[in-house]
Amino acid sequence: MNDVEEFLKLIRSSKRAYVFTGAGISTPSGIPDFRGRSGLYNKIPKDIFDIDKFYENPERYYKVHRERISLMRNARPNVAHVVIAKMEELGLIDCVITQNIDGLHKKAGSKCIIRLHGTLDRYVCTKCGERYSYDMVEKVIWKDETVPRCIKCGEILKPDVVFFGEPLPEMELLKAYKTAEESDLAIVVGSSLVVYPAAMVPHLTVENGGKLVIINLGETGLDSIAYRKYEVDIEEFFKGVAEELGVK
């Protein structure tokens, strides 16, 4: 039995499974991760996503943001995103819990998505909490090249994503914890599992008697408790899964 066959056997024998994804799943779509050899932190200041730095100099942040959001909005789902959406459609998994803000799971067709770090599709006022879609602020970001502000109160808008120094969205985190506790199989794809509290999610599955499967090139923070670790190229691995499932 090869890795793909074993992987699918594990899923099919589980009663309730979910997929937990990190930046590594999106690198084949052209979105760099943070800490890899070609990662984002080798190209931009490491403190650009700190919430205190954002408030100190939002213009500095939005200069980087324009480049990053252009990259993400033009990116297309790769085979891993597509196969995971198909796995949900087939009833093999219940949902996707993601650390990513790129929206590629939604583009691929996933329906149940728990977004632990928010989404770049929305912006939120830093004072009154009013939310805006990307389309509503696009002109300001691109044509005017200024910091977008709230129509109601005039304060600065920030992307509706979690910056370093901010708590994760409570409702999303609670949904993720509940899913983890009630599942007997956690499938981690492309995460180093070192950023907490997000990395606590698959840990909870193991604590509650479930199995952890990791698909990732490189060491992760939970390798020691994994039932199975596939040290493989994510895109190539999911091409094999696609073939087995008949996904085009």
N, C-alpha and C positions, 0 to 999 in steps of 0.2 A: 504494500500500500504506500503510495507516495504522499507527500505533504498535503496536497490539495484534497485527495481522497480522504485522508485522515481528518482534515479540517471539516469537510462537509459531513463526515460521519459524526463528529462531535456535535455539530449544530443540529443535525437531524435527531440525535438521541437526547437532546436537551428539551426541557419542558418550556423554558422561557429564556430567551437570549437577547442580548442587545450589543450594539457596536459602539465603542468609545473611540473617537478619533482626535488626532492632534495634527500639528503642522505638516508632518511627514507625508500625510495622504495627499496633500495638495501640491507638493513640490513637482510632481510630474506634470501638473497643469501650469507650471511656470511661476508659481508663487514661492518665493524663498522661505525657508524656515528661519528661526531666530538664531540658533546656536551652531548650525552646521558650518562646514568649510566655506560654503558660499552663502552663509546665512546673513540675515538682515543686519545683525549687530556688527558685521564686518564692513558695512556700508554707511551706517547712520549712527549718531550718538546713542549710546545704550540707555540714556535717561530720557529719550524722546517720548516714551510712553509712561513716564511717571506723572501722576496726576498733579503733584505740586509744580513740576516744571511746566505742565500745560497751562496752569493758571498764571504762572509767572510770565510766560511768553507764548500765548496761543498762536501768534503769527509764525513763530519758529516751528511749532508743531504742524500747522496747516501747510507749510511749505513741503514738508515730508509727506503729509497726508495726501496731497494732490497726486504725487507720484504713485503712492501705494494704492489708493482707491482706483486709479486708472488701471493699474495692473490687475487688481482683483475683479473689477467689473468687466474687464475684457477676457478674463480667464474662463475656460470651459471645463466642465467636469471630465475627469479621466476615467479609465475603466474601473478603478476601485470605487469611485462615487456611484457609477452606474450599476455595478454589481450589488452594492449595498442597498441601493434603492430597490433593485429586483428581489433581493433577499427579503426585504420587508413585504413586498407585493406577494411573494410566495408563502409568507407566513413563517419564514425561517427565523426572523428576528422581530422583536416588537418595536424597536425604535433605535434612533441614533442619538447618542449624547456626544456633543462636539465641543472642543475648545476653540474651534476655528470661527472666524468672523467673516469668511469670504463668501458665504452663501452658495457654495458649490453643491452641497447636499440637496438643497432646495432645487437648484437648477437641474440636478440629476433625476429628480422625481421623488425623493424621500418625503414622506408625509408627516411622520412623527419625529420631530427634531427638537431636542432639548439643547438650547444654546447657552452654555455656561459662561461664555465671555461676551455675549451680546452679538450684535450684527451691524454691519456697515450700511444696511438699508435704511437705518433710522438715525435721527439726531435728536438730542434732548437739551432743553434749556438748563443752564447751570444754576438758575435761580428759581424759576417757577415750575420747572419740570415739564413744560409743554413739549410735545413730541412732533417731529416733522419727518416726512419721508425724504429720501435722497433727492427725488425729483424736485422737491420744494426748495432745496438749498443748492442745487447743482449750479445754477447761474452765478450765485455769489462766489462759490468755491472756484469756479473755472473762469468765468468771464471777468468778474470784478477782481478776482484774486485777493479777496479780503476775508476776514474772519466772519462767518455767518452769525447773525444775531437774531434773537427772539422777536417776532413781530409784536407780541403782547407786552413784554416788559423791557426789551432792548438789551438784555444780557447775552453773553456769549453762548453759542451752541457748541456742544461737543458730540462726537459720534457716540451712539448708544452702545458703546463697548466698554469693557472693564479695563481701566488703566491700572498700572501697578500702584498700590496704595489705596485702591478702592475695593469694597466688598463685592463678592459675586452676587448676582440677582437672587434674592432669597427664594422666590417661588421656583425658579428654574433649578436651583441647587436642591431644594426639597424634593422636587419631582425626580431629579437624578438619583438622590439617595434612596428614595422609595423604590425606584426601578431596580437599582443595584441590590437592595436587600431582598427583593422578591424574585430575582432571577437566579438561575442555576448556572448560567454561562455568561461571562463577560469577554468580549472580543475587542482587544485594543489594537488599533491600527495607526501607526505613525506618530506615536507619542512617546516622549522620553520618561513620562510619568514622574517628573520632579517638581512640577508646579502644583502647590496645594492652595486651596482645598480640593481642586479638581481631581487630582490623583487619588484622593480618598475614595472616589466613586468605585473603581474596580476593586479596590482593597475591601470595601464593604461586602462585595459579592463573595469574596473568599472567606471573610469573617463569618458569613452566614451559611457556609457550607457549599458554596458554588465553586465552579472552576474558572480559572483565568487563562485565556489564550492571548499571546502577544505576537503580533506580526510587525516586526520593526528591524531595520538594519541598525545595529548598535545597541549598547547596553541601555536598560531602563531601570527606573527606581524600584520596580516590582518583579524583576527577573527571578528573585529568590523564592517567590511564592507562586510563580506561574505553573500551571499544569503542563502547558506546552508553549515553547517559544520557537517561532519560525523566523530565523535570522535570514531574511530574504529581501529581494527587491520587491517593494509593494506592488508596483505596476505589473511586473512579470507574474507575481503570485496570483493576482486577481484576473489576469488574462487566462490563467489555468482554471480558476473558479468559473469564469464566464463560459469557458468551453464546456465544462462539466454540467453547468446549468442551462446551456443552450442560449446564453445571452449574446445578442449581437451588438 
